[in-house]
Amino acid sequence: MLTAIDELHQCPTVRGVRNSASRESDHVPQYQYTAVFEPAPEGGFIVTVPALPGLVTEGDTIEEARAMVKDAIRGYLESLVEHGEEIPIEPSRRASSGSRLNI
């Protein structure tokens, strides 16, 4: 089975996650995460983000899967902020193992 991993620098940057105390002029934090794309048995792709437990999405095409994971990450982070939970930071790329395929 082929597994494709978007590298940290290629993964979508999530903008616009702010807490209720933020002002419009405040710096908006940006986050980058590794997204793992796996072919689904029925076609399309299943996408997970290891640093965000429970985040799973899918798309019929790689482009749709990328758009879906970007939206899922944004929603995940917004929920964490709304509930006063800490936003996970992606571990260093050097700490991860396995082969990587840039897509």
N, C-alpha and C positions, 0 to 999 in steps of 0.2 A: 504494500500500500504506500502510495506517495503522500507525504505530508509536506506542505509548504508552510514556511514560517516567514511572515513579514518581519524584517529586522526592525529594531527599535526606531531607527531614524526614518524608516519608511512607513511606519504605522501612523494612522491618523492622529493629529494633535487635537485634543478636545479643548475647545475654548468656551467661554461663557459660563463656566461653573463658578458661581459666587454665592456667598451666604447672604442672608437678609441684611446684615450690617454693612455690606459693601456699598460703596458709592460708585457711580458711573465712572468717575475719574480714577478709581483704584486700579492697581495692576491686576489683570486677570491672569490667574495661574494657568499654565499649559501643562498637559500630561501626555506622555507617550507610553504605549504598551505594545508588547508583542502579541500578535494575533496569529493563531494556528489554524490553517485551512486544511480540512481533510475532505476527500471526495466522499459524498454520501452514497450508500448502496443504491438508492433509488434515483440517483442523479443529483447534480448540483454540489454544493459544498456546505459542510458543517464547520462553524468557526467558534473557537474557544479563546479565552484570554486568560492564561495561567495565573496572572497576578490578581485577577478579579474573580474569586471563587463563585461558581454558579452561573457565570455569564456564558451563555451558549446561544448562538443564532445560526441562521442558514440563509442561503441564497441559491437561486437556480443557475446563476452564472457567477464567475469570479468577481465581476464588477458589482453585481447585486450583493454578493456576500460581503464585499468591502464596504459598501454603503450601509448595509445592515449592521455590521459590527461597529462602525463609527457611531451610528445612532444608538446602539445598545450600550456602548461605553459611555456616551454622553448621559444617557438615562440612568445608568448605574451610578455614575459620579454625582449627578444631581440628587439622587435618592440618598446617597451617603451624606451629602451636605444638609439636606432637609432634616435628616434624623440625627444630626450632630455627630456623625461617625467620622473617623479618620479616613482619608483617601490613601489607598495603598500606593507605594512608589515601586516602580519596576526595579527588580534586582539588576545588578550590573550584568552586561552581556558576557563579561568574562567568566562570571560564575555559572552560566548556563552551559549545558553540554548537548551533544547531538549534532546532526548535520543540519545545515540551513540551506534553503533554496530561495533566492531573491525572486519575487514575482512582481 
